[in-house]
Protein backbone atom coordinates (compact mmCIF):
# COMPACT_ATOMS: atom_id res chain seq x y z
CA UNK A 1 0.00 0.00 0.00
CA UNK A 2 1.36 3.40 -0.95
CA UNK A 3 -0.02 5.10 2.12
CA UNK A 4 2.26 7.13 4.42
CA UNK A 5 2.73 5.60 7.85
CA UNK A 6 0.47 7.26 10.39
CA UNK A 7 -2.05 8.49 7.80
CA UNK A 8 -5.74 8.39 8.76
CA UNK A 9 -7.46 5.42 7.13
CA UNK A 10 -10.48 3.17 7.73
CA UNK A 11 -11.26 4.36 11.27
CA UNK A 12 -7.69 4.69 12.52
CA UNK A 13 -4.11 5.19 11.34
CA UNK A 14 -1.99 3.15 8.93
CA UNK A 15 0.79 1.23 10.70
CA UNK A 16 2.23 -0.90 7.89
CA UNK A 17 1.66 -4.19 6.08
CA UNK A 18 1.48 -7.61 7.69
CA UNK A 19 1.42 -11.06 6.06
CA UNK A 20 -0.37 -14.07 7.53
CA UNK A 21 0.90 -17.63 7.33
CA UNK A 22 -1.23 -18.31 4.24
CA UNK A 23 0.44 -15.44 2.39
CA UNK A 24 -2.51 -13.05 2.63
CA UNK A 25 -1.42 -9.45 3.15
CA UNK A 26 -3.24 -6.79 5.11
CA UNK A 27 -2.83 -3.16 5.95
CA UNK A 28 -2.72 -2.75 9.73
CA UNK A 29 -4.84 0.06 11.18
CA UNK A 30 -4.22 1.34 14.72
CA UNK A 31 -7.28 2.58 16.60
CA UNK A 32 -7.46 6.21 17.76
CA UNK A 33 -5.99 6.42 21.23
CA UNK A 34 -9.04 8.09 22.79
CA UNK A 35 -11.34 5.22 21.78
CA UNK A 36 -9.04 2.26 21.26
CA UNK A 37 -6.55 2.19 24.14
CA UNK A 38 -7.20 0.19 27.29
CA UNK A 39 -5.66 1.14 30.63
CA UNK A 40 -3.36 -1.33 32.38
CA UNK A 41 -5.18 -4.65 32.71
CA UNK A 42 -4.46 -8.36 32.90
CA UNK A 43 -4.36 -10.49 29.75
CA UNK A 44 -6.65 -13.13 31.26
CA UNK A 45 -7.44 -14.38 34.74
CA UNK A 46 -4.52 -16.11 36.43
CA UNK A 47 -3.75 -19.67 35.30
CA UNK A 48 -6.41 -19.66 32.57
CA UNK A 49 -5.44 -20.92 29.14
CA UNK A 50 -6.62 -19.47 25.82
CA UNK A 51 -6.23 -22.33 23.32
CA UNK A 52 -5.78 -20.99 19.82
CA UNK A 53 -4.13 -17.70 20.85
CA UNK A 54 -0.57 -18.52 19.81
CA UNK A 55 -0.31 -16.98 16.34
CA UNK A 56 2.54 -14.53 15.83
CA UNK A 57 0.74 -12.71 13.01
CA UNK A 58 -3.03 -13.32 13.28
CA UNK A 59 -4.17 -11.10 16.13
CA UNK A 60 -7.82 -11.43 15.13
CA UNK A 61 -7.79 -15.22 15.58
CA UNK A 62 -5.86 -14.81 18.85
CA UNK A 63 -8.31 -12.25 20.21
CA UNK A 64 -11.33 -14.40 19.36
CA UNK A 65 -9.66 -17.32 21.19
CA UNK A 66 -8.90 -15.08 24.17
CA UNK A 67 -12.48 -13.80 24.30
CA UNK A 68 -13.84 -17.35 24.12
CA UNK A 69 -11.59 -18.26 27.07
CA UNK A 70 -13.02 -15.40 29.13
CA UNK A 71 -10.48 -12.61 28.66
CA UNK A 72 -12.15 -9.31 29.56
CA UNK A 73 -9.44 -7.49 27.57
CA UNK A 74 -10.25 -9.43 24.40
CA UNK A 75 -13.98 -9.00 24.97
CA UNK A 76 -13.43 -5.24 25.27
CA UNK A 77 -11.56 -5.16 21.96
CA UNK A 78 -14.23 -7.21 20.17
CA UNK A 79 -16.96 -4.90 21.50
CA UNK A 80 -15.39 -1.70 20.14
CA UNK A 81 -17.34 0.33 17.60
CA UNK A 82 -15.11 3.04 16.16
CA UNK A 83 -15.94 5.09 13.06
CA UNK A 84 -18.48 2.51 11.97
CA UNK A 85 -16.06 -0.44 12.26
CA UNK A 86 -16.62 -3.36 14.63
CA UNK A 87 -13.72 -5.68 13.74
CA UNK A 88 -11.10 -4.40 16.21
CA UNK A 89 -8.78 -6.77 18.05
CA UNK A 90 -5.59 -6.98 20.14
CA UNK A 91 -2.54 -7.13 17.84
CA UNK A 92 -0.43 -10.27 17.64
CA UNK A 93 3.24 -10.14 18.61
CA UNK A 94 4.38 -9.36 15.05
CA UNK A 95 1.57 -6.84 14.48
CA UNK A 96 2.52 -5.04 17.69
CA UNK A 97 6.18 -5.03 16.68
CA UNK A 98 5.16 -3.42 13.38
CA UNK A 99 3.41 -0.67 15.38
CA UNK A 100 6.56 -0.02 17.38
CA UNK A 101 8.84 -0.10 14.35
CA UNK A 102 6.77 2.30 12.26
CA UNK A 103 5.21 4.47 14.98
CA UNK A 104 8.07 4.68 17.49
CA UNK A 105 7.28 7.51 19.88
CA UNK A 106 10.71 8.60 21.09
CA UNK A 107 14.25 9.06 19.82
CA UNK A 108 15.63 6.74 22.52
CA UNK A 109 18.11 4.03 21.57
CA UNK A 110 16.45 0.71 20.75
CA UNK A 111 16.70 -2.47 22.79
CA UNK A 112 19.16 -4.70 20.93
CA UNK A 113 19.01 -7.95 22.86
CA UNK A 114 18.55 -11.37 21.26
CA UNK A 115 15.93 -11.42 18.48
CA UNK A 116 14.11 -8.17 19.29
CA UNK A 117 13.06 -6.62 15.99
CA UNK A 118 13.01 -9.75 13.83
CA UNK A 119 9.58 -9.82 12.21
CA UNK A 120 9.07 -12.40 9.49
CA UNK A 121 5.42 -11.35 9.13
CA UNK A 122 6.21 -7.72 8.28
CA UNK A 123 6.22 -6.71 4.62
CA UNK A 124 9.09 -6.61 3.94
CA UNK A 125 10.46 -8.86 6.75
CA UNK A 126 12.67 -7.04 9.23
CA UNK A 127 15.98 -7.65 10.96
CA UNK A 128 16.94 -7.10 14.62
CA UNK A 129 16.93 -3.56 15.93
CA UNK A 130 20.07 -1.47 15.97
CA UNK A 131 20.47 1.32 18.49
CA UNK A 132 19.22 3.83 15.91
CA UNK A 133 16.88 1.77 13.70
CA UNK A 134 13.96 2.04 13.88
CA UNK A 135 14.13 5.79 14.32
CA UNK A 136 11.46 7.99 15.85
CA UNK A 137 8.41 8.11 13.60
CA UNK A 138 7.88 11.08 11.31
CA UNK A 139 4.10 10.82 11.86
CA UNK A 140 3.69 13.83 14.16
CA UNK A 141 0.55 12.68 16.02
CA UNK A 142 2.51 9.59 17.17
CA UNK A 143 5.63 11.38 18.36
CA UNK A 144 6.22 12.05 22.05
CA UNK A 145 3.34 14.07 23.55
CA UNK A 146 1.31 13.67 20.35
CA UNK A 147 -2.40 12.90 20.67
CA UNK A 148 -2.00 9.41 19.19
CA UNK A 149 1.39 8.50 20.68
CA UNK A 150 1.87 5.12 22.29
CA UNK A 151 2.82 5.52 25.94
CA UNK A 152 6.34 4.66 27.13
CA UNK A 153 5.02 1.47 28.68
CA UNK A 154 4.41 -2.19 27.98
CA UNK A 155 1.52 -3.12 25.66
CA UNK A 156 -0.03 -6.57 25.54
CA UNK A 157 0.00 -8.55 22.33
CA UNK A 158 -2.63 -11.25 21.82
CA UNK A 159 0.05 -13.94 21.43
CA UNK A 160 0.20 -16.42 24.27
CA UNK A 161 3.55 -18.07 25.02
CA UNK A 162 3.76 -21.36 23.09
CA UNK A 163 5.29 -23.33 25.98
CA UNK A 164 3.85 -21.63 29.07
CA UNK A 165 0.13 -20.85 28.99
CA UNK A 166 0.38 -18.48 31.96
CA UNK A 167 2.63 -16.12 29.94
CA UNK A 168 1.88 -13.83 26.99
CA UNK A 169 4.06 -11.56 24.86
CA UNK A 170 4.25 -7.79 25.16
CA UNK A 171 6.28 -4.91 23.73
CA UNK A 172 7.43 -1.69 25.34
CA UNK A 173 7.19 1.54 23.40
CA UNK A 174 10.03 3.45 25.05
CA UNK A 175 12.91 1.45 23.56
CA UNK A 176 11.24 -1.59 22.01
CA UNK A 177 11.83 -4.48 24.39
CA UNK A 178 9.95 -7.63 23.35
CA UNK A 179 9.35 -10.04 26.23
CA UNK A 180 6.72 -12.18 27.92
CA UNK A 181 5.07 -11.81 31.30
CA UNK A 182 2.50 -13.55 33.48
CA UNK A 183 -0.96 -13.12 32.01
CA UNK A 184 -2.02 -11.74 35.40
CA UNK A 185 0.38 -8.80 34.94
CA UNK A 186 -1.33 -5.48 34.25
CA UNK A 187 -0.24 -3.84 30.99
CA UNK A 188 -1.94 -1.53 28.55
CA UNK A 189 -3.39 -2.48 25.14
CA UNK A 190 -4.18 -0.71 21.86
CA UNK A 191 -6.72 -2.13 19.45
CA UNK A 192 -6.08 -2.60 15.73
CA UNK A 193 -8.00 -3.80 12.70
CA UNK A 194 -6.81 -4.90 9.28
CA UNK A 195 -7.83 -4.16 5.72
CA UNK A 196 -7.23 -6.44 2.71
CA UNK A 197 -4.58 -5.56 0.18
CA UNK A 198 -5.35 -6.53 -3.40
Secondary structure as UniProt FT lines:
FT   TURN            5..6
FT   STRAND          8..9
FT   TURN            10..11
FT   STRAND          12..19
FT   TURN            21..22
FT   STRAND          25..31
FT   HELIX           33..36
FT   STRAND          37..41
FT   TURN            46..47
FT   TURN            51..52
FT   HELIX           59..68
FT   TURN            69..70
FT   HELIX           72..79
FT   TURN            83..84
FT   STRAND          89..90
FT   HELIX           93..102
FT   TURN            114..117
FT   TURN            120..121
FT   HELIX           140..142
FT   TURN            144..145
FT   TURN            147..148
FT   STRAND          154..160
FT   TURN            165..166
FT   STRAND          167..172
FT   STRAND          178..182
FT   TURN            183..184
FT   STRAND          187..196
//
